[in-house]
């Protein structure tokens, strides 16, 4: 697969987020330097972290689409988890610097200037981050293959975020924090302009840093689990089992294990076929079942073994939570 073909398969949410946050970070950085606002500085740091992370993650999503090789027969799906872990380290460092700046501002409150510049940039940032978040929500719904339109996309995205690709999850979590962080910074800028409560600048800065810590922990945990190897959601397991049991020659499922890698699944199991089949017939059925499963766009690898029906019901979904 050529480079251009791989780039087209990369995660579009992370690419759009990287480009959008680069522009937002530059604008916030200029405003923070001109105004001296700590909340604007914190928001700018978060946007820089987001832009770097999402650029890394897009690169990882491209590499994850590489075809399996003789040396790496199961493919490169978990590469994206490694790139997301790098992103976690970047967020953690930026969060540390942001919290330090907030503590400094609590001890030495600064008088911010250029109110209207800060106000305009933060309002634009909220709109841009909100648009990126909306796109990530739509991507989650698409990847989870859930039907939702309009505002119903929001609860559907929160319910199904665990079934989306790691890059989409990272964009989703980061842009929730980015939107909230820009809103907090805007509140701090307005309050410090209209009142003498200058400490709110430092408080908002620390809160934004803590939100970044929360994102780092959540994304780090999700990708640690992904690197170890996590079982597919129950509805995916049920879908695969239904496809296998729908075949007229399949009597039971002896064992079924489905691992999630990125946003795709690897199926490994044994099926029990009706008795008195020849080896050639059983082999044909196995290949037919494999082809049926691979028709599902979420399944990229299938390994099936075949057994003769033992007369005992082995597959009981209620015992396979």
N, C-alpha and C positions, 0 to 999 in steps of 0.2 A: 504494500500500500504506500503510495507516494506521500510526500510531506503535505501537499495541498489537501489531499483527501483526508489525511489525519486531522489537519487544522479544522476542516469543515465538521468533523465529528466531535471536536472539543466542546466543552460545556459553555453554551452561549451566555448563560446567566453570569458566570464568573468573568467572562470577557467583557460584557457590558458593564458589570460592576467595577472592574478594574479601570476601564476608561472613564467612567463617570466619577469615580472616587479620586482619580488623578487630577481631574479638573477641579473638583471640589476642594481637595487638599491644597492645591496651589492658591486658590482664592482665599481659603481660610488662613493659610500661612501669611499671605500678604496682609490680611486684615488684622491678624494677631500681632504682627510686627509693628503695624502703624498705630494700633490702639492700645496695646499693652494688656488686653483682656485675657485673664487666665482661662476663663471658660472657652474663649475662642481658641486659645492655644491647645487646650485639651481636646477640643473637637477636631482641630487640625491634625493633632497627633493620631487621633483615631482614624481619620480619613487616610492619612499616610499609611498606617498599618493595614487598613482595608485594601488600599490600592496595591500594596506589595503582596499581600496575601492572595488576593484574587488573581493577580498576575501569575504567581507561583501555581495556584490551583488550576488555572486554565492550562498552563504548560503540563501539569500532571495529568489533567483529563485527556490531553492530546496523546501523551505517551501511553496512557492506560488503554487506548484504542488499538494499539499495535497488535497484530495477529500473533497467535502462539508460535513458538519456534521449537526446534528439536531440544534445545537447552532449557527452554521455559514452556513446557507443553500445556500448562494451564493458563497461559496468557499473562497479561500485565495489569490485570484489574486492580491489584492492591497497591500499585505504584501511586495511585491518587491518594491513598491513605498516608503514605510517606510524605507527600507534598503538603498535605493538610497538617501533618505534625510540624513541619517547618513553619507553616503559617501560624500555628499555635505559639511557637517560640517567639515569633515576631510580635504577636499581640501581647504576650506576657511582658516582653521588654518595654513596649510602648505603654502598657498599663502601669508598670513600675514608674516610668518617667513621669507619667501624668499624675499619679498619686503624689509623688514627691513635689511636683509643681503646686498641687493643691494645698499640701501642708505648708509650703513656703508662703503661699498667698494668704493662708489663715493667720500665719505669724506676722506677715508684712502685707496687708491689703494694699492693692495698687489702684490708682485712679485711672480708669479706662477712658479713652477718648474715641472720636469718630463713631458715634453711636449709630448714625444712619447707615454707614458702611457695614458695620457689624450686623445690624438688623437685616439689611438687604441680603447679605451673603448667607446668613444663617437661614433666612426664609427660603432662599433658592436651594440651599443644601437640604432642607427638609423635603422640598418638592422632588429634588433629584433622588435622594435616598429613598423616599417613599415610592417613587416610580420603579426603582431597582428592586425594592422589596416586593412590590406588586408583581413584577415580572418573575421573581423567584417563587412567589406563591403559585402563579400559573404554571410554572415549570414543575413544581412539586405535584400539583394535581395531574399534569400530563404524565409524568414519570410513574406516578402511582396508579394511573389508568382509572381515575375516579371522575365521575360525571359531576361537574359543578360549574355554575355560571354566575356572573355578577358578584354580588357581595358574598354569596355562598362559597366562593373560592377561599375566603379568609378562614372560616372554621375548618373547611376541608383540608387546607394546607397545614394547619396546626395538628389536625388528627393524623395526617399521613406523612409528616415530615420524615419520620424514621424509615420510610420506604423509598425515599428519593436518593439520588446519587450524592456521594460525599461533597462534591463541589457545590451542588445546589443547596445542601443543608448549611454549608459554611456561609454562603452568600445570605441565606435566609436569616440565620442567627446574627451575623455581623450587621446586616442592615436594619434589623430590629433595633440593635444597640445604637447604630449610627443615627437612625431617625430619632430615637429617644434622646441620644446625646446632643444632637443639634437642637432639639426642643428645650432641653435643660439649659444649654448654653444661651439660647434666645431669652428664656425666662430670666436667667442671671443677668444678661446684658440690660434687659428692660428694668428689672428691679434696682440694679446698682445705679442706673441712670436717673431713676425717679425717686430714689430714697438714699438714706445714709447707711443702709445695710450692705456695706462693701464686702463683708465676709461671705456673702452668698456666692461671690465669684469663686472663692476657694472651695466652698462646700460643693458647688456644682462640678468643679474640676475633679474633686475626689470621687464624687458619685459616678462621673463618666469613667474614671479609671477603674472603679469597682465593677461597673457593667462590663468593661473589657475583660476583667479577670473572670467574670462569669462566662463570657463567650469562650475564652481560652479553655476553661475547665470543661465545658460542655462539648466543644468540638474535639478537644483532646481525648476525652473519654470515648466518644463515638468512634474516632479513628483508631484508638487503641483496640477497641473491640473488633473493628473491621480487620485490623492486622492479625489478630489472633484467629479470626474466623468465626462468624456468627451465623446462627441458624436463620433460615428464611422465615418471614412472618407466617403465622398460622394459615391465613387465607391463601398464600402462595402454595404452601404444602397441600392444602385441600384441593386447590386447582390442579396441581400435578397428579395427585391421587385420583381425582375424578377422570382425568384424561386417560390414565392407565387402566382404570377399572371399566371404562366405557368400551374397551376393546373386547369383542366377543370371545376371544381365546384366553383372556386373562381371568383367572378365578380369584386371585388374592394378591396382596402385596406383603411379602415376607419382611422386608426392611426398606426404609426410605430415609435418606439423609439429603437435605438441601442446604447448601452453604451460599450465603450472599457475599458477592465480591463486587464492590462498587454498587452499581444499580442492576447488576445481572446475577444470575443464579447458576450454580453447578449442582446437577442432580446425580445422585449415586444410590442405587438400590437393587433389590432382587424382587422379581415378580414370579408368581406361581401360575403356570399355564395348565390348561385342561390335560387330562391324562391321555396316554397312548399316542402322543405326537412323535413323529420322527425327529431326529436331530436337525435335519435340514429344514423341516417346517418350523421348529422352535427357533432356529436361527433367523429365519425370514420374519417371524413375528417380532423378535427382539429388534431387528433393524427397522421394522415398521413402527414400533413403539418409539424408538429413538427419534425417527424422523418426525413423528407427531409432536413430540415434546419440543424439538428444535424449531418447529414452526412458530412457537411462542417467542416473540421478540425479546422477552426478558431472560430467556434460558439460552446459555451459550455453550454448555458442555453437559453431556449425558453419558453416564456409564451404567449399564444395566446388566445384571446377571439373571439367568433363567433357571427356575426350578419346577419340578412337577408338583401339582397340587397335593398337599399333605392331608387334605380333608379337615383341617383345623383353621378356624377364622383367626388369622394373625393381625390383619390390619383393622384396628379399631381407633378411629379418629379421637375418641374421647380419652384415650390413653396416650395420645401423641400431642400434648398441648404445645 
